[in-house]
Amino acid sequence: MVDMVRTIKVTAVLAALAGAAPAGEVAIEEAKLGASAVRLYVHPFLAADELATLRLVLTNEQALSLFVPNAKGFAALAAAPGEGVIREGKPVASAIALAELPDAAAAAKAATAACDAARKGGEACVVVLEVAPAN
């Protein structure tokens, strides 16, 4: 069950240090879901259906288990701003999720690197979703 969902704002400097955002502010929605802490970066490029899907992962343990089956380690989902996460009802090839990494920085770095390698051009990939063990 979701313990809490809250929205916060981070500055571009803090978000960039986390590997999460381009210039400007990005809203963040967070929840504790079972044994996981989930963070959604609400980037302006995310379409309504993409946000709905990501919010489902943020608030539903079954949806989260599809993203992180073993709930071990850290995970991140990165997407290219020009390509998104879901287009025409299908997952975008450059939207890459990686799990079971040793820490949040490693998860963000690996997911953005894989996304950048798969994107067709445009802006560099950013993290849109992070999962960590709940404290």
C-alpha positions as CSV (number, residue, x, y, z in Angstrom):
1,M,0.0,0.0,0.0
2,V,1.2,3.5,-0.7
3,D,2.3,5.3,2.5
4,M,2.4,8.7,1.0
5,V,2.7,10.6,-2.3
6,R,4.1,14.1,-2.2
7,T,5.1,16.6,-4.8
8,I,8.2,18.7,-4.5
9,K,10.2,21.1,-6.7
10,V,13.9,20.9,-7.3
11,T,16.2,23.4,-8.9
12,A,18.1,22.6,-12.1
13,V,21.3,22.4,-10.2
14,L,20.0,19.8,-7.7
15,A,18.3,17.8,-10.4
16,A,21.4,17.9,-12.7
17,L,23.5,16.5,-9.8
18,A,21.0,13.7,-9.5
19,G,21.2,13.1,-13.3
20,A,17.5,13.8,-13.5
21,A,16.6,17.0,-15.3
22,P,17.4,19.5,-17.9
23,A,17.5,23.2,-17.1
24,G,14.6,24.6,-15.2
25,E,12.5,23.1,-12.4
26,V,10.9,19.7,-12.6
27,A,8.2,18.6,-10.2
28,I,8.9,15.3,-8.4
29,E,6.3,13.0,-7.0
30,E,7.4,10.5,-4.4
31,A,5.8,7.5,-2.7
32,K,6.8,4.6,-0.4
33,L,5.3,1.5,-2.0
34,G,5.9,-1.8,-0.1
35,A,9.7,-2.2,0.3
36,S,10.4,0.5,-2.3
37,A,10.7,4.3,-2.5
38,V,9.6,5.5,-5.9
39,R,10.3,8.9,-7.4
40,L,8.7,10.3,-10.6
41,Y,10.2,13.3,-12.3
42,V,7.3,15.1,-14.0
43,H,9.2,16.5,-17.1
44,P,7.3,18.8,-19.3
45,F,7.8,16.6,-22.4
46,L,5.8,13.7,-20.8
47,A,2.4,13.3,-22.4
48,A,-0.7,12.7,-20.3
49,D,-0.9,9.0,-21.1
50,E,2.8,8.6,-20.2
51,L,2.3,10.4,-16.9
52,A,-0.8,8.2,-16.1
53,T,1.3,5.1,-16.7
54,L,4.2,6.3,-14.6
55,R,1.9,7.4,-11.8
56,L,0.4,3.9,-11.9
57,V,4.0,2.5,-11.3
58,L,4.4,5.1,-8.5
59,T,1.2,4.1,-6.7
60,N,0.5,0.4,-7.5
61,E,2.6,-2.5,-6.2
62,Q,1.6,-4.8,-9.1
63,A,2.6,-2.2,-11.7
64,L,5.9,-1.5,-9.8
65,S,6.6,-5.3,-9.7
66,L,6.5,-5.3,-13.5
67,F,9.1,-2.5,-13.5
68,V,11.3,-4.0,-10.7
69,P,10.4,-7.7,-10.4
70,N,12.7,-8.5,-7.5
71,A,12.6,-5.1,-5.7
72,K,16.3,-5.4,-5.0
73,G,18.8,-2.7,-5.5
74,F,18.1,0.5,-7.4
75,A,16.4,1.1,-10.7
76,A,15.9,4.0,-13.1
77,L,13.9,4.6,-16.3
78,A,15.4,7.2,-18.7
79,A,13.7,8.7,-21.7
80,A,14.7,11.1,-24.5
81,P,12.7,14.4,-24.4
82,G,12.0,14.2,-28.1
83,E,10.9,10.6,-28.0
84,G,9.1,10.2,-24.7
85,V,8.2,6.9,-23.0
86,I,5.0,5.7,-24.8
87,R,4.0,6.8,-28.3
88,E,1.0,5.5,-30.3
89,G,0.2,3.1,-27.5
90,K,3.6,1.4,-27.6
91,P,6.8,1.7,-25.4
92,V,9.5,3.8,-27.1
93,A,12.6,1.9,-27.9
94,S,14.9,4.5,-26.4
95,A,13.0,4.6,-23.0
96,I,15.3,2.3,-21.1
97,A,14.7,0.9,-17.6
98,L,17.5,-0.8,-15.7
99,A,17.3,-2.4,-12.3
100,E,19.3,-4.2,-9.6
101,L,22.1,-1.6,-9.5
102,P,24.1,-0.8,-6.4
103,D,23.0,2.8,-5.9
104,A,20.8,5.6,-7.3
105,A,23.7,7.3,-9.2
106,A,24.7,4.0,-10.9
107,A,21.1,3.4,-11.9
108,A,20.6,6.9,-13.3
109,K,24.0,6.7,-15.2
110,A,23.3,3.3,-16.7
111,A,19.7,4.1,-17.7
112,T,20.6,7.4,-19.3
113,A,23.6,6.0,-21.1
114,A,21.5,3.1,-22.5
115,C,18.8,5.5,-23.5
116,D,21.3,7.9,-25.2
117,A,22.7,5.0,-27.2
118,A,19.2,4.0,-28.4
119,R,17.7,7.5,-29.1
120,K,17.4,8.7,-32.6
121,G,18.8,12.2,-31.9
122,G,17.7,15.4,-30.2
123,E,18.2,16.2,-26.5
124,A,20.1,13.9,-24.1
125,C,18.1,11.4,-22.1
126,V,16.9,12.2,-18.6
127,V,15.7,10.0,-15.7
128,V,11.9,10.0,-15.4
129,L,11.5,7.3,-12.7
130,E,13.7,6.0,-9.9
131,V,13.1,3.1,-7.5
132,A,15.2,2.6,-4.4
133,P,14.9,0.3,-1.3
134,A,12.7,2.1,1.2
135,N,14.4,3.2,4.4
